[in-house]
């Protein structure tokens, strides 16, 4: 075993494999393949590798820390009922939060012109989740994504619109934001018995007034 090969192996081997390399090195030294200075040099490299700090964990681009506030906001949006059950069952909680932000924008403005970063912040998810949600929803024929290019190096935020008839019909059944959530959109019906009681009351009042008028006229005639 050559010294240069041992150095390369020590430098690229994981820490767990250093014991086997050290054992093979001392075996080679006992067989006369390595001199004492070479063995000491290699042993120093192995000790240095063992004391080296572990590399920091790899951070994936676009990842977003999960705070309690973002998780609560995500779950609240996912269960707000802006998607019909037949469509909602195809998506995760994070994707439902993104689609709920889209549904609110479409319900109020007829489409969503917000940037991916703003949608991700409102839904409590990462930007990659927003992109994946757009891609999956577009594949299912639920939405359309229109790119608005201004120049070769600058674009406006994409215009995302809902085209699913089932989803649009579900949104049309929601009460108007002007009237308030839960408002009754229909004119209340008055029960028939109340109408009859009211009619009887007014008839009695009219008869009483007519009787009083006749009595007054009779007294003046006398």
Backbone bond lengths (Angstrom), bond angles and torsions (degrees), N, CA, C in turn:
res aa  C-N    CA-C-N  psi(-1)  N-CA   C-N-CA  omega(-1)  CA-C   N-CA-C  phi
1 X - - - 1.470 - - 1.524 108.82 -
2 X 1.293 117.73 120.23 1.444 122.83 -178.68 1.519 111.02 -77.09
3 X 1.339 116.14 156.72 1.464 121.56 -177.90 1.521 110.62 -68.40
4 X 1.325 116.60 -41.87 1.465 119.37 -179.39 1.532 112.01 -63.27
5 X 1.307 115.59 -40.06 1.467 119.24 178.02 1.526 110.93 -64.95
6 X 1.344 116.30 -37.94 1.468 119.67 177.74 1.520 111.00 -64.76
7 X 1.338 117.43 -40.28 1.459 120.16 178.93 1.535 111.65 -63.39
8 X 1.318 115.84 -43.20 1.463 119.37 178.11 1.522 111.33 -63.27
9 X 1.314 115.88 -41.95 1.458 119.79 -179.04 1.525 111.19 -66.54
10 X 1.324 117.56 -38.58 1.463 120.95 178.43 1.531 110.60 -67.01
11 X 1.332 117.69 -36.96 1.463 120.69 -176.94 1.515 113.93 -71.97
12 X 1.338 118.41 -31.82 1.462 120.22 -176.00 1.522 114.07 -105.76
13 X 1.320 117.03 -7.49 1.468 119.64 -178.84 1.528 110.17 -78.61
14 X 1.344 118.76 148.04 1.470 120.16 174.55 1.517 111.12 -68.23
15 X 1.330 115.52 162.58 1.466 120.53 -176.35 1.526 110.96 -62.32
16 X 1.321 116.91 -33.85 1.467 119.38 -178.98 1.517 112.67 -66.36
17 X 1.343 118.03 -22.00 1.470 120.98 -178.74 1.520 113.19 -93.46
18 X 1.330 118.76 1.04 1.463 120.59 -177.96 1.517 112.52 -69.04
19 X 1.334 117.76 -31.48 1.471 119.37 179.15 1.524 111.12 -63.74
20 X 1.327 116.23 -41.09 1.470 118.67 179.50 1.526 110.73 -67.30
21 X 1.334 117.19 -36.59 1.472 119.40 178.01 1.526 110.87 -66.81
22 X 1.337 116.54 -41.35 1.464 119.75 178.53 1.529 111.31 -63.49
23 X 1.340 116.55 -39.42 1.468 119.61 178.60 1.530 111.08 -63.79
24 X 1.346 115.63 -43.70 1.468 118.75 179.01 1.526 111.57 -66.19
25 X 1.348 117.23 -34.44 1.463 120.75 179.40 1.525 111.43 -64.98
26 X 1.343 116.46 -46.26 1.465 119.24 -178.93 1.525 111.43 -70.61
27 X 1.309 116.51 -29.14 1.468 118.74 173.72 1.513 110.61 -65.70
28 X 1.336 116.50 -41.23 1.463 120.87 177.21 1.526 111.21 -66.51
29 X 1.348 116.20 -34.39 1.470 119.34 177.55 1.526 111.05 -67.71
30 X 1.338 116.32 -39.53 1.477 119.65 178.94 1.524 111.00 -66.08
31 X 1.339 116.48 -32.21 1.468 119.53 179.96 1.521 112.17 -80.86
32 X 1.324 118.44 -3.70 1.455 121.25 178.26 1.517 113.62 90.59
33 X 1.310 117.49 8.44 1.459 119.19 -179.13 1.510 113.40 -80.22
34 X 1.349 117.71 -17.57 1.458 122.67 179.81 1.518 108.84 -128.75
35 X 1.312 115.41 143.28 1.462 119.64 174.78 1.527 108.98 -82.60
36 X 1.317 114.74 168.16 1.461 118.55 -178.71 1.527 112.46 -64.95
37 X 1.346 120.62 -43.29 1.475 119.17 176.76 1.525 112.49 -61.32
38 X 1.348 117.08 -37.66 1.467 120.11 179.52 1.529 110.83 -66.96
39 X 1.333 116.43 -41.19 1.461 119.95 178.73 1.515 110.98 -65.13
40 X 1.327 118.27 -40.56 1.457 121.21 178.64 1.540 111.05 -65.96
41 X 1.322 116.42 -37.52 1.463 119.62 177.91 1.531 111.32 -64.16
42 X 1.317 115.40 -44.54 1.464 119.20 179.27 1.529 111.07 -67.08
43 X 1.339 116.27 -38.42 1.464 119.17 178.19 1.534 110.75 -63.70
44 X 1.345 117.55 -37.32 1.468 120.13 176.36 1.533 112.22 -64.24
45 X 1.329 117.12 -38.08 1.471 120.53 176.91 1.531 111.48 -64.36
46 X 1.324 115.64 -40.26 1.466 119.02 179.29 1.523 110.95 -65.55
47 X 1.348 117.13 -41.57 1.463 120.16 178.99 1.546 110.86 -64.80
48 X 1.332 115.69 -38.92 1.467 118.76 178.88 1.534 111.22 -65.61
49 X 1.313 117.46 -38.81 1.463 120.10 177.90 1.522 111.95 -64.69
50 X 1.324 116.68 -35.12 1.457 119.82 -179.94 1.529 111.58 -69.80
51 X 1.344 117.20 -32.30 1.455 120.82 -178.84 1.523 113.18 -87.09
52 X 1.311 118.33 -8.27 1.468 121.29 -178.06 1.529 109.73 -67.58
53 X 1.346 117.83 139.90 1.473 119.40 179.49 1.518 111.35 -67.25
54 X 1.302 114.13 151.94 1.465 119.64 179.47 1.529 109.93 -69.61
55 X 1.312 117.97 145.10 1.471 119.98 179.60 1.524 110.56 -65.45
56 X 1.326 117.51 148.88 1.478 119.89 -179.96 1.519 111.03 -64.97
57 X 1.321 117.51 152.11 1.469 119.43 179.07 1.517 111.31 -63.51
58 X 1.294 114.88 144.86 1.459 120.42 -178.46 1.520 110.31 -73.72
59 X 1.304 115.89 131.42 1.459 121.89 179.05 1.514 108.01 -104.38
60 X 1.329 116.53 121.66 1.451 120.66 -179.67 1.524 109.86 -75.82
61 X 1.308 118.36 136.44 1.477 120.23 178.68 1.516 111.17 -61.54
62 X 1.305 115.50 138.01 1.456 120.13 177.61 1.512 114.74 85.93
63 X 1.357 118.00 -0.08 1.453 119.38 179.68 1.516 110.11 -73.02
64 X 1.324 116.61 151.87 1.460 121.96 -175.92 1.518 108.49 -131.47
65 X 1.340 118.71 127.78 1.463 119.37 178.75 1.513 111.69 -64.33
66 X 1.308 115.47 142.42 1.457 121.24 -178.16 1.523 109.39 -92.02
67 X 1.290 117.05 100.84 1.455 121.91 176.05 1.523 108.93 -90.18
68 X 1.335 117.48 157.06 1.475 118.92 177.49 1.520 112.81 -58.39
69 X 1.337 117.17 -34.87 1.472 119.77 -179.90 1.522 111.52 -66.45
70 X 1.346 117.09 -42.57 1.457 119.84 -179.94 1.524 111.50 -67.30
71 X 1.342 116.79 -38.00 1.462 119.36 177.54 1.522 111.30 -65.18
72 X 1.329 116.71 -42.02 1.465 119.82 178.66 1.524 111.10 -64.82
73 X 1.328 116.72 -42.00 1.463 119.97 178.89 1.526 110.95 -64.91
74 X 1.316 116.68 -39.04 1.466 121.12 179.44 1.526 111.19 -63.82
75 X 1.322 117.18 -45.73 1.466 120.19 -179.07 1.521 111.91 -68.68
76 X 1.333 115.97 -36.47 1.466 119.06 179.39 1.526 111.15 -65.41
77 X 1.314 116.88 -41.10 1.458 119.92 177.96 1.519 111.66 -67.88
78 X 1.336 116.26 -39.47 1.468 119.86 -177.32 1.522 112.39 -65.42
79 X 1.322 117.58 -26.43 1.467 120.96 -177.69 1.525 112.80 -106.32
80 X 1.330 118.06 17.30 1.467 120.70 -178.04 1.516 113.31 -82.15
81 X 1.337 118.60 -8.91 1.457 120.85 173.20 1.509 115.71 83.15
82 X 1.334 118.55 27.26 1.459 121.07 178.09 1.527 112.71 -87.94
83 X 1.328 118.04 -1.53 1.458 121.80 177.36 1.522 109.44 -125.02
84 X 1.324 118.65 141.61 1.466 120.24 175.77 1.520 110.33 -67.07
85 X 1.309 118.63 150.98 1.472 120.62 -176.41 1.526 113.40 -58.45
86 X 1.335 118.21 -34.83 1.458 120.25 -178.73 1.520 112.33 -64.79
87 X 1.318 117.77 -26.70 1.463 121.79 177.55 1.522 110.91 -92.82
88 X 1.324 117.47 -38.03 1.465 121.11 -176.82 1.518 112.65 -63.65
89 X 1.332 117.30 -29.73 1.464 119.57 -176.86 1.528 112.65 -69.96
90 X 1.320 118.78 -9.49 1.459 121.98 -178.72 1.528 113.17 -91.41
91 X 1.314 118.40 -2.51 1.456 121.05 -173.23 1.520 110.53 -127.12
92 X 1.348 114.70 159.08 1.453 121.13 176.09 1.525 110.23 -80.85
93 X 1.335 115.86 175.88 1.460 119.97 179.74 1.520 111.57 -63.12
94 X 1.332 117.07 -42.20 1.464 120.42 179.31 1.526 110.93 -64.79
95 X 1.320 117.61 -41.33 1.461 120.63 179.11 1.523 111.45 -67.91
96 X 1.329 117.07 -36.15 1.469 120.08 176.74 1.524 111.17 -64.22
97 X 1.334 117.00 -36.33 1.462 119.53 177.19 1.522 110.97 -63.47
98 X 1.331 117.15 -40.99 1.465 120.96 177.79 1.520 110.67 -64.52
99 X 1.325 117.15 -45.21 1.465 120.68 -179.54 1.528 111.64 -67.00
100 X 1.329 117.18 -28.90 1.465 119.71 177.04 1.522 110.70 -68.98
101 X 1.338 116.69 -40.23 1.469 119.30 174.81 1.521 110.54 -60.28
102 X 1.325 116.85 -42.11 1.461 120.85 176.53 1.519 111.26 -62.34
103 X 1.335 117.41 -44.29 1.468 120.63 -178.13 1.523 111.48 -63.93
104 X 1.337 117.09 -38.59 1.461 119.47 177.99 1.517 111.36 -64.64
105 X 1.338 116.14 -42.64 1.460 119.51 178.51 1.525 111.22 -64.74
106 X 1.318 116.62 -41.15 1.469 119.94 179.27 1.524 110.41 -68.41
107 X 1.317 117.47 -37.46 1.465 121.76 -179.39 1.527 111.36 -66.08
108 X 1.336 116.82 -33.98 1.467 120.89 -176.19 1.526 113.23 -96.20
109 X 1.362 116.81 -32.39 1.463 119.28 -172.83 1.524 113.62 -124.95
110 X 1.322 117.95 -2.47 1.460 120.17 -179.91 1.509 114.22 82.54
111 X 1.305 119.72 7.95 1.454 124.64 179.60 1.514 110.50 168.26
112 X 1.321 116.07 171.87 1.466 121.29 -178.33 1.520 108.76 -119.40
113 X 1.342 116.25 119.47 1.463 122.83 178.77 1.524 111.90 -112.95
114 X 1.298 118.30 13.45 1.461 121.38 -178.05 1.525 110.22 -79.72
115 X 1.334 115.60 154.24 1.455 121.15 -179.59 1.529 110.37 -73.80
116 X 1.327 114.79 164.33 1.463 119.60 -179.97 1.523 111.04 -64.17
117 X 1.331 117.24 -38.67 1.460 120.11 178.57 1.514 112.74 -63.95
118 X 1.330 117.37 -39.14 1.463 120.68 179.26 1.514 111.08 -69.34
119 X 1.325 117.09 -40.58 1.468 120.35 177.42 1.518 110.51 -63.81
120 X 1.333 117.02 -41.61 1.466 120.60 178.89 1.523 111.35 -63.07
121 X 1.336 117.40 -40.02 1.464 120.33 179.27 1.521 111.17 -67.22
122 X 1.323 117.77 -40.29 1.467 120.62 -179.64 1.521 111.81 -69.82
123 X 1.330 116.87 -34.61 1.466 120.24 -178.66 1.519 112.78 -87.20
124 X 1.340 118.91 -11.60 1.460 121.00 -178.71 1.513 113.31 73.27
125 X 1.348 117.88 33.57 1.462 122.53 -179.14 1.524 108.36 -129.56
126 X 1.333 116.68 -179.62 1.455 122.02 177.63 1.528 109.88 -88.35
127 X 1.329 115.10 163.95 1.458 119.60 178.86 1.526 111.73 -66.85
128 X 1.331 117.33 -32.50 1.465 119.89 177.10 1.523 111.39 -64.71
129 X 1.338 116.91 -33.16 1.471 119.78 176.53 1.519 110.89 -65.77
130 X 1.319 116.98 -38.25 1.465 120.15 177.72 1.526 110.31 -63.68
131 X 1.327 117.10 -45.54 1.466 120.47 179.52 1.533 111.39 -62.69
132 X 1.334 116.34 -42.75 1.466 119.33 178.48 1.525 111.55 -64.35
133 X 1.331 116.66 -36.94 1.467 120.29 178.57 1.516 110.73 -65.93
134 X 1.323 117.55 -43.30 1.466 119.92 176.84 1.527 110.63 -60.51
135 X 1.325 117.31 -43.77 1.463 120.66 -177.82 1.537 111.29 -64.59
136 X 1.325 117.42 -45.08 1.464 120.26 -179.56 1.528 111.66 -67.92
137 X 1.332 117.17 -40.75 1.463 120.25 -179.60 1.521 111.25 -67.88
138 X 1.315 116.14 -36.65 1.462 119.82 177.57 1.525 111.06 -66.95
139 X 1.331 116.64 -37.65 1.467 120.03 178.03 1.530 111.78 -65.87
140 X 1.325 117.02 -31.16 1.468 121.65 178.15 1.524 112.60 -83.11
141 X 1.324 118.13 -3.30 1.454 121.09 179.71 1.510 114.10 76.58
142 X 1.339 117.31 24.73 1.463 120.83 -178.69 1.519 112.72 -89.14
143 X 1.334 117.32 -32.05 1.460 121.14 -173.60 1.526 109.61 -137.47
144 X 1.312 114.57 167.84 1.462 122.36 168.79 1.521 108.14 -125.44
145 X 1.325 116.37 142.85 1.458 122.91 -179.57 1.523 107.55 -120.13
146 X 1.310 116.68 115.01 1.455 122.39 -178.97 1.525 109.49 -106.03
147 X 1.325 116.50 121.38 1.463 121.50 177.16 1.524 109.26 -83.84
148 X 1.316 116.19 131.92 1.462 121.56 -178.05 1.529 109.18 -113.69
149 X 1.307 114.90 93.11 1.464 121.47 -176.95 1.526 109.28 -85.39
150 X 1.334 116.07 130.21 1.460 122.53 177.80 1.516 110.34 -97.91
151 X 1.320 116.31 -47.18 1.452 121.97 177.07 1.519 108.33 -145.79
152 X 1.328 116.38 -175.30 1.461 119.22 -176.48 1.520 112.62 -68.40
153 X 1.334 117.56 -19.39 1.462 120.46 -177.85 1.528 113.48 -123.96
154 X 1.318 118.13 11.54 1.464 119.63 -178.33 1.518 109.71 -147.70
155 X 1.333 115.49 135.13 1.454 122.68 178.18 1.519 109.88 -129.43
156 X 1.318 115.36 151.46 1.451 120.65 168.74 1.525 109.01 -81.72
157 X 1.339 118.80 160.98 1.471 119.36 176.23 1.530 111.33 -56.09
158 X 1.313 115.23 145.30 1.459 120.07 -179.41 1.531 110.89 -62.47
159 X 1.323 115.33 147.55 1.457 121.74 175.60 1.525 108.04 -96.96
160 X 1.321 116.27 112.11 1.462 122.60 -177.33 1.525 108.27 -107.42
161 X 1.319 116.47 127.82 1.466 121.78 -178.25 1.520 109.78 -131.51
162 X 1.320 115.88 148.76 1.465 122.55 177.96 1.523 108.56 -87.52
163 X 1.340 116.90 130.35 1.468 121.79 179.97 1.522 111.94 -121.42
164 X 1.319 117.94 -5.84 1.460 120.77 179.27 1.527 110.25 -70.32
165 X 1.329 117.34 124.03 1.464 120.78 -179.82 1.529 111.51 -65.07
166 X 1.316 115.71 -36.77 1.472 119.21 179.17 1.523 110.60 -64.51
167 X 1.294 116.55 -43.55 1.465 120.70 179.86 1.523 111.03 -68.01
168 X 1.337 117.40 -44.00 1.463 120.51 179.04 1.521 111.39 -63.52
169 X 1.334 116.65 -39.61 1.463 119.23 176.23 1.510 112.57 -63.47
170 X 1.326 116.18 -36.47 1.467 120.13 176.89 1.524 110.82 -64.99
171 X 1.333 117.29 -41.56 1.460 120.53 179.47 1.524 111.50 -67.68
172 X 1.331 117.60 -33.12 1.468 120.25 -179.80 1.521 112.30 -68.54
173 X 1.320 117.34 -20.38 1.461 119.73 178.33 1.520 112.63 -82.16
174 X 1.329 117.62 -9.34 1.451 119.96 179.61 1.524 109.90 -76.86
175 X 1.338 118.79 144.55 1.470 120.99 179.59 1.505 111.93 -65.75
176 X 1.299 116.77 155.02 1.455 122.36 -178.59 1.518 110.02 -67.27
177 X 1.342 116.00 143.47 1.456 120.61 178.51 1.528 111.30 -66.84
178 X 1.348 116.53 -24.95 1.463 118.91 179.66 1.515 110.62 -70.31
179 X 1.331 115.79 -41.83 1.461 119.30 179.41 1.519 112.10 -74.41
180 X 1.330 115.27 -21.14 1.456 118.55 -179.36 1.510 110.68 101.47
181 X 1.304 115.78 148.69 1.445 121.18 -178.99 1.531 109.65 -66.86
182 X 1.325 115.63 130.92 1.451 120.22 179.86 1.509 113.90 86.82
183 X 1.329 118.14 4.68 1.461 119.86 -179.64 1.516 110.03 -73.29
184 X 1.333 115.68 148.46 1.450 121.36 178.67 1.523 108.76 -83.91
185 X 1.343 115.62 120.61 1.455 119.79 -176.64 1.522 112.73 -84.88
186 X 1.308 118.18 -7.84 1.454 121.14 -175.93 1.530 110.34 -108.48
187 X 1.337 113.75 154.37 1.454 119.92 179.87 1.525 109.77 -73.08
188 X 1.314 118.76 130.28 1.467 119.94 -177.37 1.520 111.17 -66.89
189 X 1.302 115.65 142.83 1.461 121.98 178.51 1.527 109.99 -94.41
190 X 1.310 115.60 134.57 1.456 120.79 179.26 1.522 108.12 -88.21
191 X 1.317 119.38 129.04 1.464 120.61 179.19 1.521 112.09 -57.91
192 X 1.359 115.12 149.92 1.467 120.75 -176.44 1.515 111.48 -65.83
193 X 1.330 117.30 -38.22 1.463 118.85 -177.61 1.527 112.04 -65.63
194 X 1.368 116.29 -30.88 1.457 119.00 177.15 1.514 109.81 -68.40
195 X 1.338 116.47 -39.91 1.466 119.37 177.52 1.530 110.95 -61.79
196 X 1.318 116.59 -42.32 1.460 120.05 -179.71 1.519 111.42 -64.95
197 X 1.336 115.47 -41.80 1.462 118.00 178.58 1.514 111.50 -64.24
198 X 1.349 116.03 -39.95 1.457 119.39 178.34 1.517 110.97 -65.37
199 X 1.355 117.15 -40.71 1.469 120.06 178.81 1.516 111.75 -63.80
200 X 1.306 117.16 -41.56 1.465 120.02 178.63 1.522 110.88 -64.03
201 X 1.319 116.86 -37.63 1.458 119.77 -179.72 1.529 111.01 -65.03
202 X 1.348 115.78 -46.56 1.459 118.39 -178.52 1.516 111.46 -67.35
203 X 1.327 118.92 -35.64 1.462 121.41 176.48 1.512 110.72 -63.53
204 X 1.339 116.64 -40.55 1.457 119.23 178.75 1.510 111.89 -66.13
205 X 1.339 116.35 -39.15 1.458 119.41 178.22 1.520 110.84 -65.35
206 X 1.336 116.74 -39.47 1.464 119.52 -179.94 1.525 110.54 -66.48
207 X 1.313 118.05 -41.74 1.462 120.85 178.38 1.513 111.40 -64.88
208 X 1.311 118.04 -38.21 1.455 120.61 179.51 1.519 111.22 -65.51
209 X 1.368 116.28 -41.80 1.457 119.09 178.68 1.538 111.13 -65.64
210 X 1.341 116.84 -39.45 1.467 119.67 177.77 1.518 111.55 -64.09
211 X 1.318 118.16 -39.28 1.463 121.02 178.88 1.503 111.73 -66.03
212 X 1.328 116.46 -39.48 1.465 119.70 178.83 1.512 110.61 -66.48
213 X 1.345 117.68 -36.72 1.462 120.68 179.04 1.523 111.52 -66.74
214 X 1.322 117.99 -39.35 1.476 121.47 178.67 1.516 110.72 -66.08
215 X 1.306 117.52 -39.14 1.465 120.37 -179.92 1.514 110.12 -65.78
216 X 1.330 117.91 -39.44 1.451 121.06 -179.48 1.528 109.78 -66.62
217 X 1.309 118.59 -40.23 1.475 122.06 179.74 1.515 110.77 -67.17
218 X 1.295 119.50 -38.05 1.470 122.33 178.66 1.488 112.37 -65.77
219 X 1.310 118.77 -37.42 1.462 121.69 -178.91 1.524 110.17 -69.69
220 X 1.322 119.46 -34.90 1.453 120.63 177.71 1.509 111.33 -71.80
221 X 1.331 117.40 -33.46 1.495 119.11 178.21 1.495 111.68 -64.33
222 X 1.324 119.44 -34.71 1.444 121.30 179.67 1.522 110.86 -73.42
